[in-house]
Every structure is written in structure tokens, then in C-alpha cells.
Amino acid sequence: MTPHDEATMRQIAASRPGLSTRVSANAGSGKTKVLTDRVARLLLHGVDPQHILCLTYTKAAAAEMQNRLFATLGAWAMLPDDDLIGRIRLLGHDFDATAPALAHARSLFARAIETPGGLKIQTIHSFCSALLRRFPLEAGVTPRFTETDERAARLLRAEVVDRIASGAHADRLYALARHHSGETLDGLTREIVANRAAFADPLGDAQMARHFGVPPGCDRESIAAGVFQGGEMALLAELVPALRQSSPNDVKAAAKLAQITAPGFDALPVLESVLLTGAGAKDPFSAKSGSFPTKSCREANPHLAAPIDALMVRTEAARERRLALLAMEKTRALHQFAGVFLPTGNAPSSCAAGSISMI
């Protein structure tokens, strides 16, 4: 017999029925062969076919393995003695080539075919489905449940969203949509379904405020009022033209500040993008006191320096509270939507609890 190479020897070792083995290898390197050989060796050892369970991830892999195993066992049933002995020993099996052993090897194909329910070569999903059908009450599912594929689940989620959009709770959908930046809600609704337990118990605004560190009485108006204390629009009206006559960076800042047409909460992110340092700065999101606008612009407009620096400081102080309030608003919208999106019994009240947050 030709000596086996190192890779084959590793495959033979991995297919030993008596070892608990974990195989990690690239696609096409022989993982399915190892598993098929392992099942064949188990059968040669006399293990009842109905006591063997093989789990794979895809239906294609399960079908491939079953086809290979039946092809191997079917060939054994027809081979002459010497060829059969050679085939079995190539598996690394210590085969006692007696007449009863040969007869047993040839009978394995028929035994596998006649096994009640067939050989258990299943996907993980079908195995879990079988378990749920055996213990539906313990699993909390209806005994006559059916599985759905991802396409059908996606269509069902979209149908539920459409019903909400035209129903009594449409406002919850629109509140969520204001915070959602994706083109569709499919990814978000999939996560809601997968994490439905997180929306099971009601959670009040007071509890949510404590979770995000939002102080009592803090709302959009109070945060904006802490920044816009009067005269800021006049300051910006004078600052923007001055910036447009300055350096390229000042010109870019002017384009951003020109977007602010009224004082309010929605103007704060624009102010932060211009007046605070960036995420990669040594002191992230801190006031650019003394460095904005550029030196030439400040020297040309010295009367603007002090009010601009004061506005920076107020913008920096408000940022953390703004983000906390925004996170709370997003999470409230998410949980309120989940309350009507999920089936009855998943907290259809004003807010639902859990660890799911939109930040």
C-alpha cells in the first residue's frame, strides 16, 4: 500500500470515531470527506445508523454528504473482497477481513437505507426545528408552527410596517423614521424581532432619563436656550461675510454657519462642527477658543473674538446633554415602535424595556 501523505494522515486521524475532533480547514480541503469517513467508520464499528447525527450549515452540504456516504456504502456492497478490504483500510480503519466482517460492511448500505426516518444528516436549522416540534410547550411555540425563509420573513416584516403606516399607530412609525438614516427599515425590524425579549417590560421616561443621564426638566428648548442667549443670529450675520473674505478653512466654516437660519436645537450640530475640535483632536469636541476664526480674520474683526469664544464655550457645554437627550428620544421612538410592531404580548404600551438603544 502506498504510504499516505501528511494531509491524508491528518484526515484519517480526524475521522477516528473514538476521538472528539475539531477540524478547521479551507474550502475544498476535505472537511466533508473527513465527516463522511467518520460516519462510515462508526457504521463499521457497529453503531446503529439511527444513533448517528450529522449537522451542517446548508442544505447543499447536507445533501452532498448524504450522497457521498451512500455512494461509498453502495460501492462496498458490490466490490470483490480484495477491493473492499483495500477501500476500508484506506480509511485508516483497522479492518479484520473475516467473512462476517465483510458481510457486515456489505450490509451497511441496506441498513442505512432502511433506517427509520433515514440517516440523520441535517442542517442546524432543521435539527432545531425537529427539537422544537418534540417539545413545543417547553419552547413556547405552537405545535403546528412552520419555518420561514429570510425572503418570506422580509416580506412579512415589510407588510407589518405597511399596516402600521396606515393604522392608528402610524405616528410611532413616523417618529422612528425621523431618527433612522437607512433607506428601508428592514435591517432595523429584523433586529427588533431577533431581540424581542428586550422590549418585554414597560420602561418609563424617568427610568430612561436616568439611564442616559438626562437631568430632570432637560428638553430641546432648554438646551438650545443655554446656547442661544440672545444676539447670536446677529453675530453670525456679521461673522459669515467676514469668514468668506478670509482663508479657505474660514470660507468652509462660513458655508456651514450660513445653514443656520434660526436659533434652536437643530442648529447645535452645525455650531459644533465649526466651533469645536474634531473626534481625532488631542482634546476632542472642545472649544476652539483663540484658534477660530484664523488669526487674520480675528485681527480684521477684533470685536467678534469675545462673543465667538463665549458661543464656543456654551456650545461645548451643551453638546453632552444634547447627545444624551437625542439618544433618549431615539430609544423612546424605537421602543414605542417595537411595542406595536411585535405580536401582542410584547409590551404595546407607550414604551418598552430592554437593553436595545439607538445611539
Secondary structure, 3 states (H helix, E strand, C coil): CCCCCHHHHHHHHHCCCCCCCCCCCCCCCCHHHHHHHHHHHHHHCCCCHHHCEEEECCHHHHHHHHHHHHHHHHHHHHCCHHHHHHHHHHCCCCCCCCHHHHHHHHHHHHHHHHCCCCCEEEEHHHHHHHHHHHCHHHHCCCCCCCCCCHHHHHHHHHHHHHHHHCCCCHHHHHHHHCCCCCCCCHHHHHHHHHCHHHHCCCCCHHHHHHHHCCCCCCCHHHHHHHHCCCCHHHHHHHHHHHHHCCCHHHHHHHHHHCCCCCCCHHHHHHHHHHHECCCCCCCCCCECCCCCCCHHHHHHCHHHHHHHHHHHHHHHHHHHHHHHHHHHHHHHHHHHHHHHHCCCCCCCCCCCCCCCCCC
